[in-house]
């Protein structure tokens, strides 16, 4: 009864989530304690698994699928509880309809979501295979870290000009320019084994990819109403994860199929290269919905010199805070997410199909949890939602580095991804919430520059740390710190600002009929 009352309290008190945080943390750590005690029941034995390169072990997949199912059920249950507490604008007492809001999206927003649903198919294949492809060409983990260092460094260098160009000339055409440049570079680097040439194409691909993230958030902000933005940002992130899920699955099994066709071993670089080449047209096809978009007119800066001098930036202090937070988050990203496939391969000797399936489980869990994030924002605000979700992911990241069982690590990976993904659309929306239209592209440019510079440094450091230590414990430990610090800073920087905005909206809202 006491737990039930505490749960009801954390659902009903929208601005005081601390009891809920304590309850969820207690449940999480209690569950972890029980889970660690029963690890021997499904420990798959790292030594037995060592050396498996083409086999597909059922243990990690079964328990990973089970954990995925539990995560999705919990998210559905949480969403149902939250929906019952949300009243729509106008005070008519009706329940908020998630999909009813979606049906009111503009044509542009729907086309953008169609793009999101296909955008990560090719990227998902590359996420599984590219690092493994480099390992099969006998490049070192340090070289892989250098590759991503340059890729993200030049991504960051190009991000700010991309934001400025978007503010001046519009968002849509940026996607076409960016994708063309990135695909040319990615396709070219697959047909050379010269380290310097590969690194040069890494830089070129990074510059091409810069426009995507920089222009996406401003476009969604400009083509939506305040009431639908949490849903639009959430669905965009969820669709990207669903798209990546399909790409991860394909990336895990394509090399096996191509090995049969080519008559080579599954671990041959040619099989991985063929799968990576097949991924490139998928990225181009994803652009098709964007061809039908018509950008909504917004205030733009007509004088390019004003953009270069950043005279369009009205909220410099807010932009500086967002850039700092993005730098920290990006560094944690470079330390971990860029190397998860290497982690599964080098530490647990997982096969391509296992790695693809595990990453796909993580993507699907992320997609399910992301759909809950707008309800978290409506109840507790974006800053509190970011704090709660990021902090909850940290124990599972640390356990991934410490536990020797691939089966257990798969479960931790899925749960970690679900918690971490909750904050992703909240960060994206918050970064656009407190700036005006003419500075959004520039703001996105600054934040993406900071994120990518941090990510590049994180990837370079990760390559050195992994090589020096021989394991991933130092890398994941540093990353955990770089997840916790910005989570707290988001709350300290923006929670009061959100509260003032909510109070201002409430003060000007029309009174319910009959009052």
N, C-alpha and C positions, 0 to 999 in steps of 0.2 A: 504493500500500500504506500509506504513511504517513497519508494522508487517511482511509483505511478504518479504521486503528487508532484515529485520533483520534475518528472518529465512534462507534466501539464504546465508547471510553472515556467520551464524553459521555453515552452512553445508559446505561452501567452504573453510573457514579458519581453516584448520585442527589443527594448533598449537595454536589457540587463541579461545578457547571455551567459554570465559567468557561472551560474549554477549549472547551466546546460554544459558548459565547457568542462566543469569538474565532473559531471556525471559521465559524459562521453569519454573523458580521459580515463576515469576509473574503469569503465567498461573495457576500453581499449587495452589498458595495461593489464587488467585482470585476465582478459582473453589471451593476451600474449603470454602471461605467466603459465596459464593452463596449456597453451599451445606448445611452449618450449618443453614442458614436462612430458608431453606425449610425443615429442619428436621421434623417439626411437620406433614408434609404431609405423611411421611411414618414411623413415630415413632410407634413402635409396643407395647410400654408400658411395661416397665420392670416388673411392678407389676402384669400385666395380665399374662405375660409369666412365672412369678415365680412359681415354683412348678411343671412345666411340665417336666416329666422325660421320657416319652415314646412317646409323640406326636411329630408331624413333622409340624412345622409352615411354611406356604408358603411365608410369607413376607421376611425373611432373604434370603431364597433360590432364590426367584425371583429377588430381588435386587442384591444379590451376583452374580447371573448368568448374569444379565445385566451389572454389573461393569466388570465382567470377559470378556464379549464380547467386551466392549468398550476398555479395556486394550489391548486385542489381536488385535483389529482393529488398534489402535494407533501404536502398535509395527510393524504390517505389513506395515502401511504407512511410519513409520520412516525407516524401513528397505529398502523400495522401494526408498526413497529419498537418503539414504546413498549409496545404490548399484550403483545408477547412477553417483555417484561422485568417485567411486573406480576404478582405472585403474589397470589391472593386471601387474605383473612383465614382463618386456620386452617392455612396452610402445607400444603395438600394437593397443591401442585404443579400444579394445573390453571391454564389460562390464564384471565385475567379476561374475562368475557363482558360487553361493554358493554350489549347489548340484553337479556342475561339479567338484568342488574341492573335495567334499565328495566321488565321484565315484573313485577318484584316491588314496584313502586311501589304506594302506597295508592290507593284510589279517588279521594280528594281530590286527590292529586298528579296523577293522570291527567286529572282534570277541569280542573285549573289549567293543565296543558299544552295541553289542547284550547282553553281560553281564549286562551293565548299564541299559538296557531297562527292565530287570527283577529283578535287584538287590534290589530295594526298595519296591517290592510288600509286602513282609513280614514286612519290617520296617514300611511301611505306616500303616499297621493294628495295629502294636504296638504303633505307634505315636498317634493314636486315642484312644486306649483302655487301655494301660497299667496303666497310672496314674489313670484313672477312676476305673480300677479293684482294685487298692490299696485303693482308697477311699471307694469302696463298701465293702472291707474287714475291714473298719473302721480304717484304718491308717490315720494319720494326714498329712496335707500339709507339716509340718516340716519333717516328716518321708520321704515323697516323695523327698523333697530337699536333705535329707541325702542320699537317694538311689542314686540320680544322682550325688551327690558329690563324693561318692565312685566309682561309675561307671566311671565317667570321670577322676577322679584322677588316677585310675589304668590303664585306657586307656592311659593317658599321661605318666605314668611311663613305660608302655610297648612300647610306640611309638618310643622312641629313640633306644632301642635294636632292634625293628622291622626294623627301617631304616638301622641300621648297618648290620643286617643279610641280608637285601635285597641287599645292596651294595656288600656283599660278595658272596651270594649264588643265587641271582636272585629273581625276583618279583613273578612269577606265583605261585610257590609252597606256598608262604606266604598266598595267598588267601585261599587255601584249609585248611592249618593249622589253620588259624584264624577263619574261618567259623565253623569248627568242634568244636573248644573250645567254641566259643560264643553260638552255638546252644545247646550244652550240658548244659551250665550254664542257659540259658534262659528257656529251657524246665524244668530243675530241680526246679527253683525258683517258678514255677507255682503250685507246688504240696506241698508247705509248707506254714504255716502261722506264723512260728517263725521269728520274726523280725531279729534276729542275722543271721539266716541262709539265709534269703532273701538278706541281705546286703552283706554276703559273696559271694553269687552267683552274685550279682551286680558287685563286684570287678572282679570276674572271667570272666564274660561276657565282661567287659570293656577291659581286657587284650587281649581277643580273637579278639575283634573288632579293635584293634590298627593297625593291619597290613593293613587293607583295604585302609584307607586314605594315609598311609605312602608310600605304594608301587604303588598306582594308578597313581599319578602325574608323578613320574619318568618314569614309563613304557610308558605313553603317550608321554612324551618328547623324549624318546629314540626310539620310533617307528613312528616318524613323521618328516616331513621336516618343516623348519621354516615357509614357506608360508601357510601350512595347519594347523599349531598348533592352531591358534585362533579358527578355525572351529572345530577341534577335541575336544579341551577343552570345547568349547561351547556346542557341541552336547552331550558330555558326561554328562555335568551338566543338560542339557535339558532332556535327556533320563532318568536320575535319577529322575527328577521331574515328568515326565510322569509316570514312574513306581510307584512313591509315590502316584500320583493321583489315580491310580487303587487301591493301598493298602488302601488309605484313604476312598474311596467309600466303599470298602469291609468291612473295619473296622467299618463303621457307620451302616451297615445293617446286618452284620453277627450275632450280638447278638440277633436281632429281630427274625431271622430265627431259630437260635439255641434255643431260648426260646420256640418257638412253638414245636420244636422237643423234647426238654427236659421236656416240660410242666412246665416251671418256668417263673416268671416275667422277663421282658426284663432287669430290673435292677439287677437281681440276679447275684452274682459273678460267678456262674457256666457258665452262658451264655458268659460272657466276657472271662473267662478262656478257654472255648472251642474255641472261635475265635482266641485267642492268640496261642493256640496249633496248629490250622490249618495253622497259618502263618509260622511256622517253616519250613515245607517242601518246601515252596515257595522259601525261602532263599537258600536252598540246590540246588534246580533245577536251580537257576540262575547261578551256577558255571559251568554248562554243557559246554557253549562255551569256557571257559578257558582251558578245557582239550585239545582243538585242537590248542592252541597257541604255537608258537615257538619263544622264545625270541630272539630279534636281538642282536648280540654280541656287547658289549660296553666295554669300559675300566673299569676294576674292580680292586679293591685292593686285592692282593693275600695274603698278610700277615695280619692275623686277629688282630695281636697286633697293627698294624698301625691304624686299625679301632677303637680299644678300646682306644688308645691314641689320636684319632681324628687327626692323621697326614695326613689323606686324605682331610681334610678341607683346601681348598685353600683361600676361601674368608670369613674369620672369621667375618669381620665387617658386611658384607651383611647378613650372617646367623644370627648374633646378632640382626640386625634391623628387619629381618623377624620374629624372635622369639618374640620380643617385641610386634610387631603389632599383631601377632597371639594371644598373651596373652590377649590383650585388646579386640580383636574381640570375642575371646572365652568367656570372662567374660560376654559380652553383650548377647551372645548366651545362656549361662546358665541362665541369668536373665529373658529371654523372651521365646524363642522357646520351651524350655523344659516344659513350663507351659501354653502354649496357650490353650490346651484342658482343663486344670483346670480352666483357666480364663473364658472360655465359659460356663463351667459347674457351677462354683461357683458364678460368677457374674451375668450371664444371664440365668442360669438354662436350658441350651440347652440340648436336648436329644442326645443320641449317634448318631442317624442318622443325626441330624443337625450338630453336631460337625464334623462328618466324611465328610459331604458335604462341609462345610465351609473350612476345611483343604484341601480338594480336589480342591476346587476353587483356593485356594492360590497356590497349587502345579502346577496347570495348567497355571495360570498366570505367575508363575516363569519360567515354561518351555518355554512359548512364549517369554518372555522378554530376556531370556538367549540367544536365537537365534540371537538377535540383538547385543550382546556384542562383537563379533569379529569385527563387522563393527565400533563400537565405538573405539575399540582398533586401528583399521587401520586409523581412522581419527584423533583421539586426543591422542592416547597412553593409555596404561593400567592404569597408575597412575591417569591421569585426569578422565578416565572413572570410576574408583573406587570412587574418590572424588565426582563426580556428582551423581552417583547412590546412594551412602550411605547417603549423605546429603538429597537427595530428599525423602528418606523413613522415615526420623525422624518425620515430622509433623503428618503423618498418624499413627505412633506408639503412639504418645502422645494423639491423638484424640481417639484412641481405649480405653485408660484408662479413658477419661473424659466424653465421650458421653454415655448416659444410654440405648440407643436403640440398640438391637441386630442387627436389619436390617442395621443401619448405621455402626455399628462396623464391620459387615461382609464386607461392601464395603471398609472400611478403611483397613481391613486385606488383602483383595485381592490386592489393589493398593500398599500397603506397601510391600507385598511380591514381586510384579513385579519390583519395583524399587530396592529393596535390592538384588534380584537375579541377576540383571545386573552385579554387581561387583564380584559375586562368581567365575566364570571362569577366570576373569581377575586376581584375587588374586592368584588363583592356578597356572596360567601360569607364572605370574610375579615371583612367588617364585622359579620357575625352570629356569628362563631366564638368570639370572646373576651368575649361578654356573655351574661347569663342571660335566661331567657324574659321575665321581668317588665319588663326594660328594653330589649328589642329594638325595640319600636315607637318608643319614645322615642329610641333610638339612631338608628334609620332616619329619624326626624323631624329630628334634628340634622344628620345627614349630607346629607339631601336639602335642608334649608334652606341649608346651606353651599354645596352644589352649585348650587342655583338662584340664590342671590345672586351667586355667582361667574359663573354663566352669563349672568345678566342684565347684570352689569357688562361682561362680555366682549362681549356682543352690542352694547351701547351704544357701547363703545369701538371695536369693529370698524366700525360704521357711520360713526363720525367718521374713523377712520384711512383707510378705503377712499375716502371722499369727499375727504379732504385730500390723499392721495397719488396718487389716480387709479389705483391698482393694489392687489394683494393681498399684495405681498411683505412690507411691515412687519407686517401682520396675521398672516400665517402664520409669520413669524419669531418674533414674541412668543409665539404659540401653541406653537411647538416647544419653547421654554424651559419653558412651563407644562405640557408633557407630561413633559419630562425630570426636572424637580425632584421632583414627587410620586412618580415611578417609583423614584427613588433613596431617597426618604424611606420609602416602603412597605417597602423592603428593610431599611433601618436600624431602623425602628420594630418590625417584626414577624417578621423572619427568626429571631431567637433565640427568640422566644416560640413560634413554630411548632416549632422544634427541640426545645424543652423538652417540648412537648405530645407530639411523636412519641416521645421517649424515655420519657415517663411511660406512654404507651399500651403501648409495647413491654415495659416492666418488669412490667406487670400482665397481659399477654396469656398465655393458657395455652400451655404447651410443646407442640410437635407430638407426636403419638402415637408411642410407641416410644422416647422420650427418658427 
